Amino acid sequence: MASAEQPGQISAQALLAERKRLEEEFEARYTKRITVMFTDLVGSTSITETHGDILAREMIKHHDDIIRERIEANQGVLVKTLGDGTMSYFSNTLCAIDAAVSIQNALVEFNKQKKLAMPIQVRIGINFGEGIVEEDDIYGDVVNVAARIESQAQAEEIYISESAYQELSEKGKYYARVIKSTYLKGKAKPVQVIKVFYKQEEIEIDRKRTILSDVKDKLSLKGVFRVFVFFAVLIGLVYAYMTFSNLLEQEPNVSETRSKKTTME
């Protein structure tokens, strides 16, 4: 027999109701739709080994200054620096892409000045989704996927998820296309990875390559169609020949018929 509740003791039902209320309040206060951006300094380990800690530290300082300024200028929030990378989020996906392109362009200009013995090159990954936003950190699958998208990119590249692309308010502002379909850790299905191009020469090269690829695909389809037509005609001719041969074999010989008729008479 269950013991009676003591005076002042909260019932299980009341605790469950309070838990539900707190969960709803937590979700309303901290769960938001955000665009997460990760940046990573490419080759930082080898830079330290080759050029020493001082150069590596100086490089990271320039890296952090350039990235922080561009994130804040595009209405983003820099959550944290990760040694040789950064994590930030934006309430607007287009602002995140603007920040990424601005960062890459700023680094290209900085590297032209040759202030350091090595160029600063970063790769950037961006993802959109629902996450938990606290005062000094962000959590959730949207964060994990953004980090894994970033790891797929090479130096000076910007990769975004399909969800981030679909969220863009101006899809035509930047030239972008699906660069690969890949499996990410924790995902059962392959994920479409989209590359955002920002260098004009790369855009022109990729456009020409895409046009040539389309032409080859069309020519390939035409070739397959021609082969199909050839074999269809060939089969038709063979069938006609066999039919005609069968008719000839079945037709009675006229001379033999006449000979038989004369004999009978």
C-alpha positions in Angstrom: 0.0 0.0 0.0 1.4 3.4 -1.1 2.3 5.7 1.8 0.4 8.9 2.1 2.1 12.1 1.1 3.5 14.1 3.9 2.3 17.7 4.4 4.2 20.0 2.1 5.5 17.2 -0.1 5.1 17.9 -3.8 3.3 15.1 -5.7 4.8 13.3 -8.7 2.1 14.7 -11.0 3.0 18.2 -9.8 6.7 17.6 -10.4 6.0 16.3 -13.9 3.8 19.3 -14.7 6.5 21.6 -13.4 9.1 19.8 -15.5 7.0 20.2 -18.6 6.5 23.9 -17.9 10.3 24.4 -17.4 11.0 22.6 -20.6 8.6 24.7 -22.5 10.0 27.9 -21.0 13.6 26.7 -21.8 12.7 26.0 -25.4 10.9 29.3 -25.8 13.8 31.2 -24.3 16.9 29.4 -25.7 15.8 27.4 -28.8 16.3 29.5 -31.9 16.7 29.1 -35.7 20.2 30.1 -36.4 23.0 30.0 -39.0 26.2 28.6 -37.6 29.6 29.4 -39.1 32.9 27.6 -38.4 36.3 28.8 -39.6 39.5 26.9 -39.4 43.1 28.1 -40.0 44.5 25.5 -42.5 48.0 24.1 -41.7 48.3 25.7 -38.3 50.2 22.7 -36.8 52.8 22.6 -39.6 53.2 26.3 -39.3 54.1 26.0 -35.6 56.5 23.2 -36.3 58.2 24.9 -39.2 58.3 28.6 -38.2 57.9 28.4 -34.4 55.4 29.5 -31.8 56.0 33.3 -32.2 55.1 33.4 -35.9 52.1 31.1 -35.2 50.8 33.3 -32.4 51.2 36.4 -34.6 49.4 34.7 -37.4 46.5 33.7 -35.1 46.2 37.3 -33.8 45.8 38.7 -37.4 43.5 35.8 -38.2 41.3 36.5 -35.1 41.2 40.3 -35.7 40.2 39.9 -39.4 37.5 37.3 -38.7 36.0 39.1 -35.6 35.7 42.4 -37.5 33.8 40.7 -40.4 31.5 38.7 -38.2 30.5 41.7 -36.2 30.1 43.9 -39.3 27.6 41.4 -40.7 25.4 41.2 -37.6 27.0 38.0 -36.3 27.9 36.9 -32.8 31.4 35.5 -32.3 30.8 32.7 -29.7 34.3 31.6 -29.2 37.8 31.2 -30.7 39.0 27.6 -31.0 42.7 28.0 -31.0 43.1 28.2 -34.7 39.4 28.6 -35.6 36.2 30.3 -34.6 32.6 29.5 -34.0 29.9 32.1 -34.6 26.2 32.4 -35.4 23.8 34.7 -37.3 20.1 35.3 -37.3 20.2 35.8 -41.0 21.8 33.2 -43.4 22.7 35.8 -46.0 24.6 37.8 -43.4 26.6 34.6 -42.6 27.5 34.2 -46.3 28.4 37.9 -46.6 30.6 37.5 -43.6 32.3 34.4 -45.0 33.0 36.0 -48.3 34.2 39.2 -46.6 36.6 37.1 -44.5 38.1 35.3 -47.5 38.4 38.5 -49.5 40.1 40.3 -46.6 42.6 37.4 -46.1 43.4 37.5 -49.8 44.3 41.2 -49.6 46.2 40.6 -46.3 48.3 37.9 -47.9 49.2 40.1 -50.8 50.9 42.4 -48.4 53.2 39.6 -47.3 53.4 40.7 -43.7 54.0 37.2 -42.6 56.3 34.4 -43.9 53.2 32.3 -44.5 49.8 33.2 -45.9 46.7 33.0 -43.7 44.3 30.5 -45.3 41.1 29.4 -43.8 38.2 27.1 -44.7 34.7 27.9 -43.7 31.6 25.8 -43.1 28.0 27.1 -42.6 24.8 25.4 -41.6 21.3 26.5 -40.8 18.9 24.9 -38.3 17.4 24.9 -34.8 19.8 25.1 -31.9 20.1 26.1 -28.3 21.5 29.6 -27.8 22.8 30.4 -24.3 24.6 33.5 -23.1 28.1 32.3 -24.0 27.7 29.2 -26.1 25.5 27.4 -28.7 24.5 23.7 -28.9 22.7 21.3 -31.0 22.8 19.3 -34.3 23.0 22.5 -36.2 26.4 23.2 -34.6 27.7 19.7 -35.2 26.8 19.7 -38.9 28.3 23.1 -39.4 31.6 21.8 -38.0 31.5 18.8 -40.3 30.7 20.8 -43.3 33.7 23.0 -42.6 36.0 20.0 -42.3 35.0 19.0 -45.9 36.3 22.3 -47.3 39.8 23.1 -48.5 41.9 26.2 -48.0 40.2 29.4 -49.1 36.8 27.6 -49.7 33.3 28.3 -48.4 31.0 25.3 -48.0 27.4 25.5 -46.9 24.7 22.9 -46.3 21.6 22.6 -48.4 19.4 23.9 -45.5 21.6 27.1 -45.4 21.3 27.5 -49.2 17.5 27.1 -49.1 17.3 29.7 -46.3 19.0 32.4 -48.4 16.8 35.4 -49.1 18.8 36.2 -52.2 20.0 33.0 -53.8 21.3 34.8 -56.9 23.7 37.1 -55.0 26.5 34.5 -55.0 27.5 31.9 -57.6 27.1 28.5 -55.8 26.6 24.9 -56.8 26.5 21.4 -55.3 30.1 20.3 -55.0 29.6 16.9 -53.5 27.2 14.5 -51.8 28.8 12.9 -48.7 28.1 11.1 -45.5 28.7 13.1 -42.3 29.2 11.6 -38.9 25.9 11.0 -37.2 23.9 11.2 -40.4 22.2 8.2 -41.9 21.7 9.8 -45.3 24.2 11.6 -47.6 24.3 15.4 -47.3 24.5 17.8 -50.2 27.5 20.1 -49.8 27.3 23.4 -51.7 30.4 25.6 -52.5 30.0 29.3 -52.6 32.4 30.9 -55.1 33.8 34.4 -54.5 36.8 34.7 -56.8 35.8 35.9 -60.2 38.3 33.8 -62.1 37.1 30.6 -60.3 33.5 31.5 -61.1 34.3 31.8 -64.9 36.3 28.6 -64.9 33.5 26.7 -63.1 30.8 28.1 -65.4 32.8 27.0 -68.5 33.4 23.6 -66.9 29.7 23.2 -66.1 28.7 24.2 -69.7 31.1 21.7 -71.1 29.9 19.0 -68.8 26.3 19.7 -69.9 27.3 19.5 -73.5 29.1 16.2 -73.0 26.0 14.8 -71.2 23.8 15.8 -74.1 26.2 14.4 -76.6 26.3 11.2 -74.6 22.5 10.9 -74.6 22.5 11.5 -78.3 25.1 8.8 -78.8 23.0 6.3 -76.7 19.9 7.2 -78.7 21.8 6.6 -82.0 23.0 3.2 -80.9 19.5 2.3 -79.8 18.1 3.4 -83.2 20.8 1.4 -85.0 20.1 -1.8 -83.2 16.3 -1.3 -83.5 16.7 -1.0 -87.3 19.1 -3.9 -87.4 16.7 -6.1 -85.5 13.9 -5.0 -87.8 15.9 -6.0 -90.9 16.8 -9.3 -89.5 13.2 -10.0 -88.6 12.0 -9.0 -92.1 14.6 -11.3 -93.7 13.6 -14.2 -91.5 10.0 -13.7 -92.3 10.6 -13.5 -96.0 12.8 -16.6 -95.9 10.0 -18.5 -94.2 7.5 -17.4 -96.8 9.8 -18.7 -99.6 10.2 -22.1 -97.9 6.4 -22.4 -97.5 5.6 -21.5 -101.2 5.1 -24.7 -103.3 7.5 -25.3 -106.3 5.6 -24.6 -109.6 7.6 -27.1 -111.7 7.0 -29.9 -109.2 3.3 -29.2 -109.2 3.1 -29.3 -113.0 5.0 -32.6 -113.1 2.7 -34.3 -110.6 -0.3 -33.1 -112.6 1.1 -34.6 -115.9 1.8 -37.9 -114.3 -1.7 -38.2 -113.0 -3.1 -37.5 -116.5 
